[in-house]
Amino acid sequence: MTMLTRAIPSTGEALPVVGIGTWQTFDIAAGRSGLEQRAAVLQALFDAGGSVIDSSPMYGRSEAVVGRVLGDMGARDKAFLATKVWTQGREAGLRQMEASLEKMASGGVIDLMQIHNLVDWRTHMKTLRAWKEAGRIRYIGITHYTTSTLDDLADIIRAEPIDFVQTVYSIGVRAAEERLLPVAAERGVAMICNLPFGSGGQLSRLRRRPLPQWASELGIESWAQFCLKYLIAHPAVTCVIPGTSDPAHAADDCAAGVGPLPDANQRRRMVEVLEAS
Ligand SMILES: NC(=O)c1ccc[n+]([C@@H]2O[C@H](COP(=O)([O-])OP(=O)(O)OC[C@H]3O[C@@H](n4cnc5c(N)ncnc54)[C@H](OP(=O)(O)O)[C@@H]3O)[C@@H](O)[C@H]2O)c1
C-alpha cells in the first residue's frame, strides 16, 4: 500500500505524510558504515513512498551528510528537501542559505526553507520572498519547538504569506491543537510536526505495556505507529518528521502513513492510553 499524502494548501502539491528529521541522527563523521546506515534510513523512507527530509545548519554535519548520501544514491529527485536559516542578519542569512544549497546537493533548489526558531525572522522573510520569486526555494516556512511560542507562530501565519509552519506536536504535547492548528487550517498553511515522540521519551513511557488490542483495527503494529497515527489523523497536519538513525525504525515510522487513521473517538482513547501509562 502506498503512503498517504496531504495537499500543501498553498499549491495543492501532494506531500507524503511521514518524513524524517536529521537533528543529531545525521550529525556524524563521514565514515563508511555511518554513511551506509543513513543511506539505508533514506532508502527505507523512499521505499515507503516518503520524501520529506528536514535539516538545519544548526544540526552540525547533518545537511552535508544528507547531501553526500543523496548524491551517492542518485536520489535528489526523490527527496523533498527542507532546511532552515538560523542566524542573525541579512548577509549572514544569505551566506548560510547558499551553503545549505551546496551542502545538501540540492541541484540549486531547496524545496522548503524555514526560519529556524524564529531567529531574526523579519529580516530573513524578505530574503526568502526574493529567493522564492527567483525559484531558488519552492516554499517558505517558520519553525519552533516550544509551546510558549505557539501564539507567536499563529500571529505570524495570520499576518504573513507563509507556506509551512513547523512546531512541537505529539500525543503527549497537544497544545498546538488549540493554539495553532485551527489557525493553520484557516489560513491554508501546511503543518509539520517536530518532536513527534517527545524526543523518544513518550515511546519509552508507552513501551512498558502492550499495545491495546483495538490498535490492530487501525493497522498499528508498534508504539511508534500509534504515536504517529494520532498526529497524522488530525486534518490540519501535513507531515510528521520523526528522527532516527535506524533503518528498521524508519520503516516502522513510515508504516504509520499507510492504512486507516483513528477517528475523534479513537484519538481520545489513544490519549487515555498515554495518560494511563
Ligand atoms: N526548532 C525546530 O525546527 C526543531 C526542533 C526540534 C526538532 N526538529 C526536527 O524534528 C525532528 C524530530 O525530532 P527529534 O528527532 O528530536 O525527536 P523525536 O522524533 O520525537 O524522537 C526521536 C527519538 O525517537 C526514536 N525513534 C524513532 N523512531 C522510532 C521507532 N520506530 N521505534 C523506536 N524508537 C524510535 C529515535 O531513536 P533511534 O535513532 O534509535 O530510532 C530517537 O531517539 C528533528 O530530527 C528535527 O529535524 C526541529
The ligand as an SDF file (V2000), in Angstrom:
LIG
                    3D

 48 52  0  0  0  0  0  0  0  0999 V2000
   13.0040   24.1430   16.0060 N   0  0  0  0  0  0  0  0  0  0  0  0
   12.9670   23.1950   15.1110 C   0  0  0  0  0  0  0  0  0  0  0  0
   12.8240   23.4770   13.9210 O   0  0  0  0  0  0  0  0  0  0  0  0
   13.0700   21.7580   15.5330 C   0  0  0  0  0  0  0  0  0  0  0  0
   13.2350   21.4340   16.8790 C   0  0  0  0  0  0  0  0  0  0  0  0
   13.2930   20.0810   17.2120 C   0  0  0  0  0  0  0  0  0  0  0  0
   13.2300   19.0960   16.2190 C   0  0  0  0  0  0  0  0  0  0  0  0
   13.1080   19.4630   14.9280 N   0  0  0  0  0  0  0  0  0  0  0  0
   13.0380   18.4340   13.8500 C   0  0  0  0  0  0  0  0  0  0  0  0
   12.1850   17.3750   14.2830 O   0  0  0  0  0  0  0  0  0  0  0  0
   12.8570   16.1270   14.1240 C   0  0  0  0  0  0  0  0  0  0  0  0
   12.3180   15.1070   15.1000 C   0  0  0  0  0  0  0  0  0  0  0  0
   12.6260   15.4260   16.4090 O   0  0  0  0  0  0  0  0  0  0  0  0
   13.6590   14.5480   17.2800 P   0  0  0  0  0  0  0  0  0  0  0  0
   14.4430   13.6850   16.3590 O   0  0  0  0  0  0  0  0  0  0  0  0
   14.4180   15.4660   18.1240 O   0  0  0  0  0  0  0  0  0  0  0  0
   12.7100   13.7300   18.2500 O   0  0  0  0  0  0  0  0  0  0  0  0
   11.5930   12.5940   18.0210 P   0  0  0  0  0  0  0  0  0  0  0  0
   11.4080   12.3550   16.5680 O   0  0  0  0  0  0  0  0  0  0  0  0
   10.4400   12.9730   18.8560 O   0  0  0  0  0  0  0  0  0  0  0  0
   12.2840   11.3330   18.7040 O   0  0  0  0  0  0  0  0  0  0  0  0
   13.4540   10.7780   18.2090 C   0  0  0  0  0  0  0  0  0  0  0  0
   13.7740    9.5250   19.0160 C   0  0  0  0  0  0  0  0  0  0  0  0
   12.8080    8.5070   18.7210 O   0  0  0  0  0  0  0  0  0  0  0  0
   13.4850    7.2900   18.4330 C   0  0  0  0  0  0  0  0  0  0  0  0
   12.7120    6.5750   17.4050 N   0  0  0  0  0  0  0  0  0  0  0  0
   12.3540    6.9870   16.1660 C   0  0  0  0  0  0  0  0  0  0  0  0
   11.6000    6.0670   15.5360 N   0  0  0  0  0  0  0  0  0  0  0  0
   11.4930    5.0170   16.3910 C   0  0  0  0  0  0  0  0  0  0  0  0
   10.8450    3.7650   16.3130 C   0  0  0  0  0  0  0  0  0  0  0  0
   10.1340    3.4050   15.2290 N   0  0  0  0  0  0  0  0  0  0  0  0
   10.9460    2.9070   17.3700 N   0  0  0  0  0  0  0  0  0  0  0  0
   11.6530    3.2670   18.4690 C   0  0  0  0  0  0  0  0  0  0  0  0
   12.2770    4.4580   18.6130 N   0  0  0  0  0  0  0  0  0  0  0  0
   12.2040    5.3220   17.5800 C   0  0  0  0  0  0  0  0  0  0  0  0
   14.8590    7.6730   17.9560 C   0  0  0  0  0  0  0  0  0  0  0  0
   15.8020    6.6910   18.2940 O   0  0  0  0  0  0  0  0  0  0  0  0
   16.5530    5.7990   17.1390 P   0  0  0  0  0  0  0  0  0  0  0  0
   17.5340    6.6870   16.4500 O   0  0  0  0  0  0  0  0  0  0  0  0
   17.1400    4.6910   17.9360 O   0  0  0  0  0  0  0  0  0  0  0  0
   15.4690    5.3120   16.2150 O   0  0  0  0  0  0  0  0  0  0  0  0
   15.1350    8.9550   18.7500 C   0  0  0  0  0  0  0  0  0  0  0  0
   15.7120    8.6490   20.0000 O   0  0  0  0  0  0  0  0  0  0  0  0
   14.3390   16.5060   14.3110 C   0  0  0  0  0  0  0  0  0  0  0  0
   15.2040   15.4980   13.8240 O   0  0  0  0  0  0  0  0  0  0  0  0
   14.3940   17.8020   13.5370 C   0  0  0  0  0  0  0  0  0  0  0  0
   14.5200   17.5470   12.1430 O   0  0  0  0  0  0  0  0  0  0  0  0
   13.0010   20.7710   14.5530 C   0  0  0  0  0  0  0  0  0  0  0  0
  1  2  1  0
  2  3  2  0
  2  4  1  0
  4  5  1  0
  4 48  2  0
  5  6  2  0
  6  7  1  0
  7  8  2  0
  8  9  1  0
  8 48  1  0
  9 10  1  0
  9 46  1  0
 10 11  1  0
 11 12  1  0
 11 44  1  0
 12 13  1  0
 13 14  1  0
 14 15  2  0
 14 16  1  0
 14 17  1  0
 17 18  1  0
 18 19  2  0
 18 20  1  0
 18 21  1  0
 21 22  1  0
 22 23  1  0
 23 24  1  0
 23 42  1  0
 24 25  1  0
 25 26  1  0
 25 36  1  0
 26 27  1  0
 26 35  1  0
 27 28  2  0
 28 29  1  0
 29 30  1  0
 29 35  2  0
 30 31  1  0
 30 32  2  0
 32 33  1  0
 33 34  2  0
 34 35  1  0
 36 37  1  0
 36 42  1  0
 37 38  1  0
 38 39  2  0
 38 40  1  0
 38 41  1  0
 42 43  1  0
 44 45  1  0
 44 46  1  0
 46 47  1  0
M  CHG  2   8   1  16  -1
M  END
$$$$
